[in-house]
Amino acid sequence: MAKQSINENNIRDLQQPEYLSILRQVAGDVVDDSGKVFCYTIDHGGEIEEAMLEDWALHLRRHYVRDDELKRYCDGEARDVATVLKEDYIPDRPTTRSGDFGEILLSDILQFVEGYEVPRYKQVKRADRNMSDPGVDVVAYRISDLNSSGPNDELVTIEVKARATYKKGLLIDAILAAENSAQKDPARIAMTLRMYKKRSSDTGDTRTKNEMARLMTKSENPYRHVLAMAVVIGVDDLQTEYENMKELSESEECDAEMREKMRFETVEKVYIVHKGELMKLIHEIYGKCVS
């Protein structure tokens, strides 16, 4: 049965992607007494089925251009749809692909695993297909009432760093980069909410527009803000990577500020997603976006 069209005004009806069935939460690789660290691995036990890869690619493509927008754009084009996608929408720069992949992956975890509302406006309407827009990487929230505040209202902002190609010290590099980004000027949050409100308004997505308006009035309708970070890394053995980071954090080479970051003390939630040969998988999926 074909999936419903996902258009500019119903992007929030995005269906749960099939790949989440092979995303497995793991425990024990990272020592976490605080309960703030959530670790996942992409565990398929072999080759990922073609149908799942194609579904994954469609899911990614819809973050760059919705179904109706793509059809409208291609009307009268001499180029075929695959060429339009390749030349005008889908990034081909490895760093852009891995960064977007990580942001979309975290958006899916927040929405489909943890039950948050997650708008999908970070990758769409780019001036350059390889240039990510500024602002917070992932925004997720729970709102009890658009017109008033509730005790469980919450906004989660997540800075995501992807390091898909393995090298020594990959986890340390990604953790420090993500925590540095998470501590940036809070004005970036307001900028992102305004951007999402404008983009959702322009496309007729009144649901997201109204939710952004609610989140932009925190002084009138308070909510809890959760500062979070995530790393998506191309490693198979996460436990060894973490042990190396822990050893460094306890050494004399590590200053107090770096030690605080390596112990996840500057944020409230931490997500770590890992898989060996991750960049190979990312390129395979993105290749199917334009095929």
CORRA-V838382 format. One record per residue. RES is the residue in one letter. PHI is phi in whole degrees, 0 to 359 (999 if undefined). OMEGA is omega in whole degrees, 0 to 359 (* if undefined). BURIAL is b if it has 24 or more other C-alpha atoms within 12 Angstrom, else e. Layout:
res=RES phi=PHI omega=OMEGA burial=BURIAL
res=RES phi=PHI omega=OMEGA burial=BURIAL
//
This chain:
res=M phi=999 omega=182 burial=e
res=A phi=290 omega=177 burial=e
res=K phi=285 omega=179 burial=e
res=Q phi=295 omega=176 burial=e
res=S phi=294 omega=176 burial=e
res=I phi=247 omega=186 burial=b
res=N phi=254 omega=184 burial=b
res=E phi=300 omega=185 burial=b
res=N phi=268 omega=178 burial=b
res=N phi=230 omega=180 burial=b
res=I phi=300 omega=179 burial=b
res=R phi=288 omega=175 burial=b
res=D phi=269 omega=179 burial=b
res=L phi=308 omega=183 burial=b
res=Q phi=282 omega=178 burial=b
res=Q phi=294 omega=181 burial=b
res=P phi=289 omega=184 burial=b
res=E phi=293 omega=185 burial=b
res=Y phi=297 omega=180 burial=b
res=L phi=297 omega=177 burial=b
res=S phi=289 omega=178 burial=e
res=I phi=249 omega=173 burial=e
res=L phi=266 omega=188 burial=b
res=R phi=245 omega=176 burial=e
res=Q phi=282 omega=183 burial=e
res=V phi=236 omega=179 burial=e
res=A phi=230 omega=175 burial=e
res=G phi=101 omega=180 burial=e
res=D phi=287 omega=179 burial=b
res=V phi=237 omega=179 burial=b
res=V phi=285 omega=186 burial=b
res=D phi=216 omega=178 burial=e
res=D phi=280 omega=184 burial=e
res=S phi=278 omega=182 burial=e
res=G phi=78 omega=183 burial=e
res=K phi=261 omega=185 burial=b
res=V phi=257 omega=180 burial=b
res=F phi=237 omega=184 burial=b
res=C phi=249 omega=178 burial=b
res=Y phi=227 omega=171 burial=b
res=T phi=226 omega=174 burial=b
res=I phi=273 omega=191 burial=b
res=D phi=238 omega=183 burial=e
res=H phi=252 omega=176 burial=e
res=G phi=64 omega=182 burial=e
res=G phi=146 omega=179 burial=e
res=E phi=288 omega=175 burial=e
res=I phi=282 omega=183 burial=e
res=E phi=298 omega=182 burial=e
res=E phi=303 omega=182 burial=e
res=A phi=297 omega=179 burial=e
res=M phi=291 omega=178 burial=e
res=L phi=297 omega=180 burial=b
res=E phi=293 omega=176 burial=b
res=D phi=296 omega=178 burial=b
res=W phi=298 omega=180 burial=b
res=A phi=296 omega=178 burial=b
res=L phi=298 omega=178 burial=b
res=H phi=300 omega=178 burial=b
res=L phi=296 omega=183 burial=b
res=R phi=305 omega=182 burial=b
res=R phi=293 omega=175 burial=b
res=H phi=283 omega=180 burial=b
res=Y phi=265 omega=181 burial=b
res=V phi=206 omega=181 burial=b
res=R phi=284 omega=185 burial=b
res=D phi=298 omega=182 burial=b
res=D phi=291 omega=178 burial=e
res=E phi=296 omega=180 burial=b
res=L phi=294 omega=180 burial=b
res=K phi=297 omega=180 burial=e
res=R phi=297 omega=182 burial=e
res=Y phi=292 omega=184 burial=e
res=C phi=277 omega=179 burial=e
res=D phi=300 omega=180 burial=e
res=G phi=84 omega=180 burial=e
res=E phi=283 omega=173 burial=e
res=A phi=284 omega=179 burial=e
res=R phi=280 omega=175 burial=e
res=D phi=280 omega=185 burial=e
res=V phi=299 omega=181 burial=b
res=A phi=299 omega=180 burial=e
res=T phi=291 omega=177 burial=e
res=V phi=300 omega=179 burial=b
res=L phi=298 omega=182 burial=b
res=K phi=295 omega=187 burial=b
res=E phi=270 omega=190 burial=e
res=D phi=244 omega=189 burial=b
res=Y phi=234 omega=191 burial=b
res=I phi=273 omega=181 burial=b
res=P phi=294 omega=175 burial=b
res=D phi=241 omega=177 burial=b
res=R phi=283 omega=184 burial=e
res=P phi=305 omega=182 burial=b
res=T phi=293 omega=177 burial=e
res=T phi=291 omega=179 burial=b
res=R phi=301 omega=183 burial=b
res=S phi=293 omega=178 burial=b
res=G phi=296 omega=178 burial=b
res=D phi=296 omega=179 burial=b
res=F phi=304 omega=180 burial=b
res=G phi=296 omega=180 burial=b
res=E phi=295 omega=180 burial=b
res=I phi=291 omega=177 burial=b
res=L phi=300 omega=179 burial=b
res=L phi=293 omega=176 burial=b
res=S phi=301 omega=179 burial=b
res=D phi=294 omega=178 burial=b
res=I phi=298 omega=181 burial=b
res=L phi=298 omega=184 burial=b
res=Q phi=279 omega=191 burial=b
res=F phi=271 omega=178 burial=b
res=V phi=261 omega=185 burial=e
res=E phi=260 omega=172 burial=e
res=G phi=84 omega=176 burial=e
res=Y phi=278 omega=167 burial=b
res=E phi=275 omega=183 burial=b
res=V phi=224 omega=176 burial=b
res=P phi=289 omega=184 burial=b
res=R phi=243 omega=183 burial=b
res=Y phi=231 omega=184 burial=b
res=K phi=283 omega=186 burial=b
res=Q phi=263 omega=187 burial=b
res=V phi=278 omega=174 burial=b
res=K phi=64 omega=179 burial=b
res=R phi=283 omega=173 burial=e
res=A phi=287 omega=180 burial=e
res=D phi=227 omega=185 burial=e
res=R phi=298 omega=180 burial=b
res=N phi=258 omega=184 burial=b
res=M phi=242 omega=180 burial=b
res=S phi=286 omega=177 burial=b
res=D phi=290 omega=176 burial=b
res=P phi=289 omega=178 burial=e
res=G phi=116 omega=180 burial=b
res=V phi=294 omega=184 burial=b
res=D phi=290 omega=181 burial=b
res=V phi=223 omega=176 burial=b
res=V phi=242 omega=177 burial=b
res=A phi=222 omega=185 burial=b
res=Y phi=198 omega=170 burial=b
res=R phi=231 omega=180 burial=b
res=I phi=229 omega=180 burial=b
res=S phi=279 omega=184 burial=e
res=D phi=208 omega=181 burial=e
res=L phi=295 omega=186 burial=b
res=N phi=257 omega=179 burial=e
res=S phi=203 omega=181 burial=e
res=S phi=266 omega=177 burial=e
res=G phi=231 omega=184 burial=e
res=P phi=294 omega=182 burial=e
res=N phi=255 omega=179 burial=e
res=D phi=296 omega=189 burial=b
res=E phi=206 omega=172 burial=b
res=L phi=241 omega=177 burial=b
res=V phi=249 omega=174 burial=b
res=T phi=245 omega=187 burial=b
res=I phi=233 omega=171 burial=b
res=E phi=262 omega=186 burial=b
res=V phi=245 omega=173 burial=b
res=K phi=237 omega=179 burial=b
res=A phi=252 omega=175 burial=b
res=R phi=228 omega=192 burial=b
res=A phi=275 omega=180 burial=b
res=T phi=258 omega=187 burial=b
res=Y phi=290 omega=167 burial=b
res=K phi=207 omega=181 burial=e
res=K phi=299 omega=179 burial=e
res=G phi=78 omega=185 burial=b
res=L phi=299 omega=181 burial=b
res=L phi=296 omega=179 burial=b
res=I phi=301 omega=180 burial=b
res=D phi=301 omega=182 burial=b
res=A phi=293 omega=181 burial=b
res=I phi=298 omega=182 burial=b
res=L phi=295 omega=179 burial=b
res=A phi=295 omega=181 burial=b
res=A phi=293 omega=180 burial=b
res=E phi=291 omega=176 burial=b
res=N phi=298 omega=179 burial=b
res=S phi=293 omega=182 burial=b
res=A phi=295 omega=182 burial=b
res=Q phi=268 omega=182 burial=b
res=K phi=292 omega=182 burial=e
res=D phi=309 omega=179 burial=e
res=P phi=298 omega=176 burial=e
res=A phi=300 omega=178 burial=e
res=R phi=297 omega=179 burial=b
res=I phi=294 omega=179 burial=b
res=A phi=299 omega=179 burial=b
res=M phi=298 omega=181 burial=e
res=T phi=294 omega=179 burial=b
res=L phi=299 omega=178 burial=b
res=R phi=297 omega=180 burial=b
res=M phi=298 omega=180 burial=b
res=Y phi=294 omega=178 burial=b
res=K phi=297 omega=181 burial=b
res=K phi=294 omega=182 burial=e
res=R phi=295 omega=179 burial=b
res=S phi=291 omega=177 burial=b
res=S phi=296 omega=181 burial=e
res=D phi=297 omega=183 burial=e
res=T phi=257 omega=179 burial=b
res=G phi=81 omega=177 burial=e
res=D phi=273 omega=185 burial=b
res=T phi=290 omega=179 burial=e
res=R phi=300 omega=180 burial=b
res=T phi=293 omega=179 burial=b
res=K phi=304 omega=182 burial=b
res=N phi=291 omega=178 burial=b
res=E phi=292 omega=177 burial=b
res=M phi=295 omega=178 burial=b
res=A phi=300 omega=178 burial=b
res=R phi=296 omega=182 burial=b
res=L phi=291 omega=180 burial=b
res=M phi=280 omega=180 burial=b
res=T phi=243 omega=183 burial=e
res=K phi=299 omega=181 burial=b
res=S phi=296 omega=178 burial=e
res=E phi=276 omega=181 burial=e
res=N phi=230 omega=187 burial=e
res=P phi=296 omega=173 burial=b
res=Y phi=208 omega=179 burial=b
res=R phi=277 omega=176 burial=e
res=H phi=255 omega=180 burial=b
res=V phi=251 omega=178 burial=b
res=L phi=269 omega=185 burial=b
res=A phi=226 omega=177 burial=b
res=M phi=218 omega=180 burial=b
res=A phi=214 omega=172 burial=b
res=V phi=232 omega=177 burial=b
res=V phi=239 omega=194 burial=b
res=I phi=230 omega=181 burial=b
res=G phi=269 omega=177 burial=b
res=V phi=231 omega=178 burial=b
res=D phi=267 omega=184 burial=b
res=D phi=259 omega=182 burial=b
res=L phi=291 omega=183 burial=b
res=Q phi=299 omega=178 burial=e
res=T phi=295 omega=178 burial=e
res=E phi=299 omega=180 burial=b
res=Y phi=292 omega=179 burial=b
res=E phi=298 omega=176 burial=e
res=N phi=295 omega=178 burial=e
res=M phi=293 omega=179 burial=b
res=K phi=297 omega=179 burial=b
res=E phi=297 omega=178 burial=e
res=L phi=295 omega=182 burial=b
res=S phi=295 omega=181 burial=b
res=E phi=263 omega=183 burial=e
res=S phi=269 omega=178 burial=e
res=E phi=287 omega=179 burial=e
res=E phi=291 omega=188 burial=e
res=C phi=264 omega=177 burial=e
res=D phi=278 omega=186 burial=e
res=A phi=298 omega=182 burial=e
res=E phi=294 omega=180 burial=e
res=M phi=294 omega=179 burial=b
res=R phi=298 omega=179 burial=b
res=E phi=299 omega=180 burial=e
res=K phi=289 omega=180 burial=b
res=M phi=292 omega=177 burial=b
res=R phi=263 omega=176 burial=b
res=F phi=60 omega=186 burial=b
res=E phi=272 omega=185 burial=b
res=T phi=260 omega=180 burial=b
res=V phi=228 omega=183 burial=b
res=E phi=264 omega=179 burial=b
res=K phi=220 omega=180 burial=b
res=V phi=226 omega=175 burial=b
res=Y phi=243 omega=176 burial=b
res=I phi=232 omega=177 burial=b
res=V phi=240 omega=183 burial=b
res=H phi=222 omega=175 burial=b
res=K phi=197 omega=175 burial=b
res=G phi=294 omega=180 burial=b
res=E phi=52 omega=184 burial=e
res=L phi=295 omega=182 burial=b
res=M phi=297 omega=177 burial=b
res=K phi=299 omega=179 burial=e
res=L phi=295 omega=181 burial=b
res=I phi=300 omega=179 burial=b
res=H phi=296 omega=179 burial=b
res=E phi=296 omega=181 burial=b
res=I phi=292 omega=180 burial=b
res=Y phi=296 omega=176 burial=b
res=G phi=297 omega=179 burial=b
res=K phi=284 omega=176 burial=b
res=C phi=295 omega=186 burial=b
res=V phi=241 omega=181 burial=b
res=S phi=257 omega=* burial=e
//
